[in-house]
Amino acid sequence: MAEIGIQSSYTYQQPERKQPERIAIDSERLQIVYGLIAKLPENQRDVIRLRVVEELSSKEIAERLNLKVGNVEVLLHRARKALKKQLRTKYPEIAEDAVTQQLI
């Protein structure tokens, strides 16, 4: 059997391992974000939890909560807006990271 020469430009890069102190900081940030989520009105808290924690689509959230998809989108928008405002006011050092890492 003849060998087929395959050239690959792909090179494996080992995933970056987080240092223990980085993991602790990330955990602390999550605790802050989850604490703020807990203070949202119940309807906003439910939709943001289903989106962020359970990673459901707007349609799936609407079905689960017996809402219209448009209502889910409005509640998500309001919840994110409130969370961003709270983070920027109380925790400006983590506000942008939370948004870019899609914690909210």
N, CA, C and O atoms as a MOPAC input file, in Angstrom:
PM7 MOZYME 1SCF
protein

 N      0.82600 1    -1.17500 1     0.00000 1
 C      0.00000 1     0.00000 1     0.00000 1
 C      0.87500 1     1.24500 1     0.00000 1
 O      1.84700 1     1.34200 1     0.74900 1
 N      0.52100 1     2.16700 1    -0.83200 1
 C      1.28300 1     3.40900 1    -0.91400 1
 C      0.79600 1     4.37000 1     0.15400 1
 O     -0.39800 1     4.45400 1     0.44200 1
 N      1.73400 1     5.08700 1     0.73200 1
 C      1.36900 1     6.09400 1     1.73200 1
 C      0.98000 1     7.37500 1     1.02500 1
 O      1.58900 1     7.76500 1     0.02900 1
 N     -0.01600 1     8.00400 1     1.54400 1
 C     -0.43700 1     9.28700 1     1.00000 1
 C      0.14000 1    10.37100 1     1.89300 1
 O     -0.12000 1    10.40600 1     3.09600 1
 N      0.90700 1    11.23500 1     1.30500 1
 C      1.50600 1    12.32500 1     2.08300 1
 C      0.50700 1    13.45600 1     2.27800 1
 O      0.04600 1    14.05400 1     1.30600 1
 N      0.17600 1    13.74700 1     3.50800 1
 C     -0.74900 1    14.84200 1     3.81100 1
 C      0.00300 1    15.87800 1     4.61600 1
 O      0.56400 1    15.60000 1     5.67600 1
 N     -0.00700 1    17.05900 1     4.08400 1
 C      0.62700 1    18.14800 1     4.81500 1
 C     -0.45900 1    18.90800 1     5.55000 1
 O     -1.53600 1    19.17200 1     5.01500 1
 N     -0.16000 1    19.23900 1     6.74000 1
 C     -1.14300 1    19.95000 1     7.53600 1
 C     -0.52600 1    21.21600 1     8.08600 1
 O      0.59800 1    21.21300 1     8.58800 1
 N     -1.27900 1    22.30200 1     7.98600 1
 C     -0.80000 1    23.55800 1     8.55900 1
 C     -1.28600 1    23.68800 1     9.99700 1
 O     -0.96400 1    24.65800 1    10.68300 1
 N     -2.05800 1    22.71000 1    10.44700 1
 C     -2.58700 1    22.73900 1    11.80500 1
 C     -1.51600 1    22.29400 1    12.77200 1
 O     -0.86200 1    21.27200 1    12.56400 1
 N     -1.34000 1    23.05200 1    13.81400 1
 C     -0.43400 1    22.64400 1    14.88300 1
 C     -1.21600 1    22.64500 1    16.18500 1
 O     -1.95500 1    23.58200 1    16.48700 1
 N     -1.04500 1    21.61500 1    16.92100 1
 C     -1.74800 1    21.48200 1    18.19600 1
 C     -1.14100 1    22.42000 1    19.21700 1
 O      0.07600 1    22.47200 1    19.39700 1
 N     -1.99600 1    23.14700 1    19.86900 1
 C     -1.55100 1    24.00300 1    20.96000 1
 C     -2.24000 1    23.52200 1    22.22000 1
 O     -3.46600 1    23.42200 1    22.27700 1
 N     -1.45400 1    23.23100 1    23.20800 1
 C     -2.00700 1    22.76700 1    24.46000 1
 C     -2.80700 1    23.89200 1    25.10100 1
 O     -2.35700 1    25.03800 1    25.11800 1
 N     -3.98700 1    23.58000 1    25.62600 1
 C     -4.79100 1    24.63200 1    26.23800 1
 C     -4.06300 1    25.27700 1    27.40400 1
 O     -3.33200 1    24.63300 1    28.15700 1
 N     -4.29500 1    26.57000 1    27.51600 1
 C     -3.66200 1    27.32200 1    28.59400 1
 C     -4.28500 1    26.89500 1    29.91400 1
 O     -5.50800 1    26.86400 1    30.05500 1
 N     -3.45300 1    26.57400 1    30.85500 1
 C     -3.95400 1    26.18100 1    32.17500 1
 C     -4.02200 1    27.41900 1    33.05400 1
 O     -3.10300 1    28.23800 1    33.09300 1
 N     -5.11400 1    27.52300 1    33.73800 1
 C     -5.28900 1    28.66700 1    34.62200 1
 C     -4.54300 1    28.42400 1    35.92200 1
 O     -4.52200 1    27.31700 1    36.45900 1
 N     -3.94400 1    29.47200 1    36.39900 1
 C     -3.27500 1    29.42300 1    37.68200 1
 C     -4.33200 1    29.40800 1    38.78600 1
 O     -5.42100 1    29.94800 1    38.59100 1
 N     -4.04300 1    28.81000 1    39.92500 1
 C     -5.02800 1    28.74000 1    41.00900 1
 C     -5.58200 1    30.10700 1    41.41500 1
 O     -6.77100 1    30.23500 1    41.70700 1
 N     -4.72300 1    31.12400 1    41.43400 1
 C     -5.22000 1    32.45300 1    41.82000 1
 C     -6.17700 1    33.01100 1    40.77400 1
 O     -7.10100 1    33.74800 1    41.11700 1
 N     -5.97100 1    32.67000 1    39.49900 1
 C     -6.87700 1    33.10500 1    38.42500 1
 C     -8.23800 1    32.41500 1    38.56600 1
 O     -9.28000 1    33.03700 1    38.35800 1
 N     -8.21900 1    31.15000 1    38.91500 1
 C     -9.45700 1    30.41000 1    39.12900 1
 C    -10.22900 1    31.02500 1    40.28800 1
 O    -11.45100 1    31.16100 1    40.21400 1
 N     -9.53400 1    31.39500 1    41.35400 1
 C    -10.18900 1    32.00500 1    42.51700 1
 C    -10.82100 1    33.33600 1    42.14500 1
 O    -11.92400 1    33.64400 1    42.59700 1
 N    -10.13100 1    34.13500 1    41.32200 1
 C    -10.67000 1    35.42600 1    40.88500 1
 C    -11.91500 1    35.20600 1    40.03200 1
 O    -12.92300 1    35.88700 1    40.21900 1
 N    -11.85100 1    34.25800 1    39.09400 1
 C    -13.00800 1    33.96100 1    38.24600 1
 C    -14.19000 1    33.50000 1    39.09000 1
 O    -15.32700 1    33.90000 1    38.83700 1
 N    -13.92900 1    32.66700 1    40.08500 1
 C    -14.98000 1    32.17400 1    40.96400 1
 C    -15.59800 1    33.33100 1    41.75500 1
 O    -16.81300 1    33.38400 1    41.94400 1
 N    -14.76400 1    34.23500 1    42.20600 1
 C    -15.25000 1    35.40500 1    42.94800 1
 C    -16.13100 1    36.27900 1    42.05300 1
 O    -17.17300 1    36.76700 1    42.49100 1
 N    -15.72000 1    36.47300 1    40.82200 1
 C    -16.51100 1    37.27100 1    39.87300 1
 C    -17.86300 1    36.61800 1    39.60100 1
 O    -18.88800 1    37.29700 1    39.54800 1
 N    -17.85900 1    35.31500 1    39.43300 1
 C    -19.11600 1    34.60600 1    39.21700 1
 C    -20.04400 1    34.76100 1    40.41600 1
 O    -21.25000 1    34.95000 1    40.25500 1
 N    -19.48500 1    34.68300 1    41.60500 1
 C    -20.29300 1    34.84900 1    42.81700 1
 C    -20.94000 1    36.22800 1    42.84400 1
 O    -22.10600 1    36.36000 1    43.21600 1
 N    -20.19500 1    37.25000 1    42.45300 1
 C    -20.73700 1    38.61100 1    42.41300 1
 C    -21.87000 1    38.69900 1    41.40200 1
 O    -22.94100 1    39.22200 1    41.70800 1
 N    -21.63500 1    38.18500 1    40.19400 1
 C    -22.65300 1    38.24000 1    39.14000 1
 C    -23.89300 1    37.46300 1    39.56500 1
 O    -25.01000 1    37.95600 1    39.40900 1
 N    -23.71700 1    36.26600 1    40.09500 1
 C    -24.86200 1    35.46600 1    40.52300 1
 C    -25.59800 1    36.12900 1    41.68200 1
 O    -26.82000 1    36.02200 1    41.78200 1
 N    -24.86900 1    36.80600 1    42.55100 1
 C    -25.51200 1    37.54500 1    43.63700 1
 C    -26.38400 1    38.66600 1    43.11200 1
 O    -27.47300 1    38.90800 1    43.63100 1
 N    -25.90400 1    39.35600 1    42.07500 1
 C    -26.70300 1    40.42600 1    41.46200 1
 C    -27.90300 1    39.85900 1    40.72100 1
 O    -28.98200 1    40.45100 1    40.74600 1
 N    -27.73100 1    38.73000 1    40.06700 1
 C    -28.85200 1    38.07800 1    39.38200 1
 C    -29.94900 1    37.72600 1    40.39400 1
 O    -31.13600 1    37.87400 1    40.10200 1
 N    -29.55700 1    37.26800 1    41.56300 1
 C    -30.52400 1    36.88500 1    42.59200 1
 C    -31.38100 1    38.06900 1    43.04700 1
 O    -32.48700 1    37.87500 1    43.55300 1
 N    -30.87900 1    39.28100 1    42.87100 1
 C    -31.60600 1    40.47400 1    43.31000 1
 C    -32.53000 1    41.04500 1    42.23300 1
 O    -33.27200 1    41.99200 1    42.49600 1
 N    -32.49300 1    40.48300 1    41.03600 1
 C    -33.37300 1    40.95200 1    39.96100 1
 C    -34.82600 1    40.58400 1    40.26500 1
 O    -35.08500 1    39.66600 1    41.04300 1
 N    -35.77300 1    41.30000 1    39.65300 1
 C    -37.16700 1    40.86100 1    39.75200 1
 C    -37.28600 1    39.41900 1    39.24900 1
 O    -36.52700 1    38.99600 1    38.37700 1
 N    -38.22900 1    38.68000 1    39.79500 1
 C    -38.34000 1    37.25300 1    39.51400 1
 C    -38.40000 1    36.92200 1    38.02700 1
 O    -37.72300 1    35.99800 1    37.57900 1
 N    -39.19700 1    37.65700 1    37.25500 1
 C    -39.32500 1    37.32700 1    35.83000 1
 C    -38.01000 1    37.54700 1    35.08100 1
 O    -37.66900 1    36.76100 1    34.19700 1
 N    -37.26800 1    38.60400 1    35.42300 1
 C    -35.96300 1    38.84500 1    34.79500 1
 C    -34.94800 1    37.81100 1    35.26500 1
 O    -34.14200 1    37.31400 1    34.47800 1
 N    -34.99300 1    37.49500 1    36.54300 1
 C    -34.07300 1    36.50100 1    37.10900 1
 C    -34.27100 1    35.14100 1    36.42200 1
 O    -33.30100 1    34.45300 1    36.10100 1
 N    -35.51100 1    34.77200 1    36.20500 1
 C    -35.78400 1    33.47600 1    35.57500 1
 C    -35.22600 1    33.40900 1    34.15400 1
 O    -34.57900 1    32.42700 1    33.79100 1
 N    -35.47000 1    34.44500 1    33.34800 1
 C    -35.01300 1    34.37300 1    31.95000 1
 C    -33.49600 1    34.46900 1    31.84600 1
 O    -32.89700 1    33.79300 1    31.00900 1
 N    -32.86500 1    35.29000 1    32.67200 1
 C    -31.39400 1    35.41100 1    32.58800 1
 C    -30.74200 1    34.11400 1    33.07500 1
 O    -29.72000 1    33.69300 1    32.53200 1
 N    -31.32400 1    33.48600 1    34.08700 1
 C    -30.78400 1    32.22000 1    34.58400 1
 C    -30.90300 1    31.12900 1    33.51600 1
 O    -29.96800 1    30.36100 1    33.29300 1
 N    -32.05000 1    31.07300 1    32.87000 1
 C    -32.23700 1    30.06100 1    31.82400 1
 C    -31.30900 1    30.30000 1    30.63200 1
 O    -30.84800 1    29.34900 1    30.00200 1
 N    -31.03600 1    31.57200 1    30.32300 1
 C    -30.14800 1    31.87600 1    29.19600 1
 C    -28.69300 1    31.62200 1    29.56500 1
 O    -27.97100 1    30.95500 1    28.82300 1
 N    -28.26100 1    32.14400 1    30.69900 1
 C    -26.84200 1    32.09400 1    31.05500 1
 C    -26.44300 1    30.74600 1    31.63100 1
 O    -25.43400 1    30.17200 1    31.22100 1
 N    -27.21200 1    30.24200 1    32.56400 1
 C    -26.83000 1    29.01700 1    33.25400 1
 C    -27.19700 1    27.78100 1    32.43300 1
 O    -26.37000 1    26.89000 1    32.24100 1
 N    -28.44200 1    27.73100 1    31.94900 1
 C    -28.89300 1    26.55600 1    31.21100 1
 C    -28.68500 1    26.66800 1    29.70500 1
 O    -28.90600 1    25.70900 1    28.96600 1
 N    -28.25400 1    27.85800 1    29.25100 1
 C    -27.92800 1    28.11800 1    27.85000 1
 C    -29.08400 1    27.78400 1    26.89700 1
 O    -28.88000 1    27.20200 1    25.83100 1
 N    -30.29800 1    28.16500 1    27.30400 1
 C    -31.45900 1    27.94500 1    26.45200 1
 C    -31.63000 1    29.10200 1    25.48200 1
 O    -31.21800 1    30.22600 1    25.76800 1
 N    -32.22800 1    28.83100 1    24.35100 1
 C    -32.54500 1    29.86800 1    23.37700 1
 C    -33.76900 1    30.63800 1    23.86200 1
 O    -34.46300 1    30.20400 1    24.78200 1
 N    -34.02500 1    31.77800 1    23.23900 1
 C    -35.21000 1    32.55700 1    23.59800 1
 C    -36.48100 1    31.74000 1    23.37800 1
 O    -37.41700 1    31.80200 1    24.17600 1
 N    -36.50200 1    30.98800 1    22.30700 1
 C    -37.67200 1    30.15400 1    22.02400 1
 C    -37.87400 1    29.09900 1    23.10700 1
 O    -38.99700 1    28.86800 1    23.55400 1
 N    -36.79600 1    28.46700 1    23.52300 1
 C    -36.88500 1    27.44400 1    24.57300 1
 C    -37.33000 1    28.05000 1    25.90500 1
 O    -38.12200 1    27.45700 1    26.63700 1
 N    -36.80900 1    29.23800 1    26.20500 1
 C    -37.20800 1    29.92500 1    27.43700 1
 C    -38.69300 1    30.26400 1    27.37800 1
 O    -39.42500 1    30.06600 1    28.34800 1
 N    -39.12800 1    30.77600 1    26.23300 1
 C    -40.54200 1    31.13600 1    26.06000 1
 C    -41.43500 1    29.91400 1    26.27400 1
 O    -42.46400 1    30.00600 1    26.94400 1
 N    -41.05200 1    28.79300 1    25.71800 1
 C    -41.83400 1    27.57100 1    25.88500 1
 C    -41.87000 1    27.12300 1    27.33800 1
 O    -42.91800 1    26.72700 1    27.84900 1
 N    -40.73500 1    27.18700 1    27.99000 1
 C    -40.65200 1    26.72700 1    29.37900 1
 C    -41.46100 1    27.62000 1    30.31600 1
 O    -42.09900 1    27.13100 1    31.24900 1
 N    -41.43200 1    28.94100 1    30.06400 1
 C    -42.10600 1    29.88300 1    30.96100 1
 C    -43.49200 1    30.30300 1    30.46300 1
 O    -44.16100 1    31.13400 1    31.07800 1
 N    -43.90500 1    29.71700 1    29.34700 1
 C    -45.20800 1    30.04000 1    28.75700 1
 C    -45.31900 1    31.54200 1    28.44600 1
 O    -46.29900 1    32.19500 1    28.80400 1
 N    -44.30200 1    32.06000 1    27.77900 1
 C    -44.25000 1    33.46000 1    27.36700 1
 C    -44.07400 1    33.53100 1    25.85700 1
 O    -43.75600 1    32.53600 1    25.20700 1
 N    -44.28300 1    34.71700 1    25.31500 1
 C    -43.97200 1    34.95300 1    23.90600 1
 C    -42.47400 1    35.21400 1    23.79700 1
 O    -41.85000 1    35.73100 1    24.72400 1
 N    -41.91400 1    34.85000 1    22.65600 1
 C    -40.47200 1    35.05100 1    22.43900 1
 C    -40.10700 1    36.52700 1    22.59000 1
 O    -39.06900 1    36.84900 1    23.16800 1
 N    -40.94200 1    37.41600 1    22.08100 1
 C    -40.68900 1    38.85400 1    22.20900 1
 C    -40.61500 1    39.29800 1    23.65900 1
 O    -39.79500 1    40.14400 1    24.01400 1
 N    -41.47000 1    38.72700 1    24.49400 1
 C    -41.44100 1    39.06400 1    25.92300 1
 C    -40.14300 1    38.58500 1    26.57700 1
 O    -39.57400 1    39.26600 1    27.43000 1
 N    -39.69400 1    37.41600 1    26.16500 1
 C    -38.42500 1    36.89000 1    26.69000 1
 C    -37.28400 1    37.82300 1    26.32200 1
 O    -36.43500 1    38.13200 1    27.15700 1
 N    -37.26400 1    38.27600 1    25.06100 1
 C    -36.20600 1    39.18300 1    24.61000 1
 C    -36.21100 1    40.49000 1    25.40300 1
 O    -35.15300 1    41.00700 1    25.76300 1
 N    -37.38700 1    41.01100 1    25.66700 1
 C    -37.49400 1    42.25400 1    26.44600 1
 C    -36.98100 1    42.02800 1    27.86900 1
 O    -36.22700 1    42.84400 1    28.39900 1
 N    -37.39100 1    40.92300 1    28.48100 1
 C    -36.94300 1    40.62300 1    29.84300 1
 C    -35.42900 1    40.41900 1    29.90200 1
 O    -34.77900 1    40.86900 1    30.84500 1
 N    -34.86800 1    39.74000 1    28.89700 1
 C    -33.41000 1    39.56000 1    28.83900 1
 C    -32.70200 1    40.90400 1    28.71300 1
 O    -31.70100 1    41.15400 1    29.38500 1
 N    -33.22200 1    41.75500 1    27.85900 1
 C    -32.62700 1    43.07700 1    27.66800 1
 C    -32.64700 1    43.86400 1    28.97500 1
 O    -31.63900 1    44.44900 1    29.37200 1
 N    -33.79100 1    43.87500 1    29.63300 1
 C    -33.91100 1    44.61600 1    30.89700 1
 C    -33.00700 1    44.04300 1    31.98000 1
 O    -32.38900 1    44.78600 1    32.74400 1
 N    -32.93500 1    42.72200 1    32.04000 1
 C    -32.08300 1    42.07400 1    33.04300 1
 C    -30.61200 1    42.40800 1    32.79900 1
 O    -29.88900 1    42.75800 1    33.73200 1
 N    -30.17600 1    42.30000 1    31.55600 1
 C    -28.77400 1    42.61500 1    31.23800 1
 C    -28.45900 1    44.08400 1    31.50800 1
 O    -27.39700 1    44.41300 1    32.03800 1
 N    -29.37500 1    44.94700 1    31.14500 1
 C    -29.18400 1    46.37800 1    31.37600 1
 C    -29.03900 1    46.65900 1    32.87100 1
 O    -28.15400 1    47.41200 1    33.27800 1
 N    -29.89900 1    46.06200 1    33.68500 1
 C    -29.83400 1    46.25300 1    35.13600 1
 C    -28.53700 1    45.68400 1    35.71100 1
 O    -27.91100 1    46.30500 1    36.57000 1
 N    -28.13600 1    44.50600 1    35.23600 1
 C    -26.89900 1    43.89300 1    35.72600 1
 C    -25.67900 1    44.72100 1    35.35000 1
 O    -24.78600 1    44.92600 1    36.17300 1
 N    -25.63800 1    45.19700 1    34.11000 1
 C    -24.51500 1    46.02800 1    33.68000 1
 C    -24.42200 1    47.29400 1    34.51700 1
 O    -23.33200 1    47.70700 1    34.91400 1
 N    -25.57400 1    47.91000 1    34.78300 1
 C    -25.59500 1    49.13400 1    35.58000 1
 C    -25.07500 1    48.86200 1    36.99200 1
 O    -24.25900 1    49.62100 1    37.51500 1
 N    -25.55100 1    47.77500 1    37.60300 1
 C    -25.09800 1    47.42100 1    38.95000 1
 C    -23.59700 1    47.11700 1    38.97100 1
 O    -22.87900 1    47.55200 1    39.87100 1
 N    -23.14000 1    46.37300 1    37.97900 1
 C    -21.71200 1    46.04000 1    37.91900 1
 C    -20.86000 1    47.29100 1    37.73600 1
 O    -19.84900 1    47.46200 1    38.41700 1
 N    -21.26300 1    48.15700 1    36.82700 1
 C    -20.47400 1    49.36600 1    36.56700 1
 C    -20.46800 1    50.29900 1    37.76000 1
 O    -19.49500 1    51.01900 1    37.98500 1
 N    -21.55300 1    50.29300 1    38.52900 1
 C    -21.64700 1    51.16300 1    39.71100 1
 C    -20.88200 1    50.57900 1    40.88800 1
 O    -20.07800 1    51.26600 1    41.51700 1
 N    -21.13600 1    49.30900 1    41.18400 1
 C    -20.57400 1    48.69200 1    42.39200 1
 C    -19.25700 1    47.95700 1    42.17400 1
 O    -18.43000 1    47.87400 1    43.08200 1
 N    -19.06300 1    47.42900 1    40.97800 1
 C    -17.88000 1    46.60400 1    40.69000 1
 C    -17.28500 1    46.97100 1    39.33100 1
 O    -17.23100 1    46.12100 1    38.44300 1
 N    -16.84400 1    48.20000 1    39.14800 1
 C    -16.34900 1    48.60500 1    37.82600 1
 C    -15.15100 1    47.78300 1    37.35300 1
 O    -14.92800 1    47.65200 1    36.14900 1
 N    -14.38900 1    47.23800 1    38.27900 1
 C    -13.20100 1    46.47300 1    37.90000 1
 C    -13.54300 1    45.15800 1    37.20800 1
 O    -12.69800 1    44.59300 1    36.51400 1
 N    -14.75600 1    44.66600 1    37.38300 1
 C    -15.11700 1    43.41100 1    36.72400 1
 C    -16.23000 1    43.57800 1    35.69400 1
 O    -16.59300 1    42.62100 1    35.01100 1
 N    -16.76600 1    44.77800 1    35.58200 1
 C    -17.93100 1    44.99500 1    34.70700 1
 C    -17.66500 1    44.58100 1    33.26400 1
 O    -18.44300 1    43.81400 1    32.69700 1
 N    -16.60200 1    45.06200 1    32.66700 1
 C    -16.34200 1    44.76300 1    31.25900 1
 C    -16.00200 1    43.29600 1    31.03700 1
 O    -16.40000 1    42.70900 1    30.03100 1
 N    -15.26700 1    42.70200 1    31.97600 1
 C    -14.95900 1    41.27000 1    31.85100 1
 C    -16.22200 1    40.43300 1    31.87400 1
 O    -16.34500 1    39.47000 1    31.11700 1
 N    -17.16000 1    40.78900 1    32.73200 1
 C    -18.41400 1    40.03900 1    32.83500 1
 C    -19.18600 1    40.11600 1    31.52400 1
 O    -19.79500 1    39.13600 1    31.09500 1
 N    -19.15700 1    41.27200 1    30.89900 1
 C    -19.87800 1    41.44500 1    29.63800 1
 C    -19.16300 1    40.69300 1    28.51900 1
 O    -19.80800 1    39.97500 1    27.75500 1
 N    -17.84600 1    40.84300 1    28.41000 1
 C    -17.11800 1    40.20700 1    27.31600 1
 C    -17.05800 1    38.68700 1    27.46500 1
 O    -17.00400 1    37.96500 1    26.47000 1
 N    -17.06800 1    38.21300 1    28.68400 1
 C    -17.06100 1    36.76000 1    28.90700 1
 C    -18.46500 1    36.18900 1    28.90000 1
 O    -18.66600 1    35.00500 1    29.17000 1
 N    -19.42200 1    37.02600 1    28.59300 1
 C    -20.82200 1    36.65200 1    28.48500 1
 C    -21.35800 1    36.00000 1    29.75400 1
 O    -22.12400 1    35.03600 1    29.71100 1
 N    -20.93400 1    36.55300 1    30.87500 1
 C    -21.49800 1    36.09500 1    32.13500 1
 C    -22.90700 1    36.62800 1    32.31900 1
 O    -23.71900 1    36.08800 1    33.06900 1
 N    -23.16500 1    37.73800 1    31.58400 1
 C    -24.52100 1    38.32500 1    31.62500 1
 C    -24.98400 1    38.55900 1    30.20600 1
 O    -26.09400 1    39.04500 1    29.99100 1

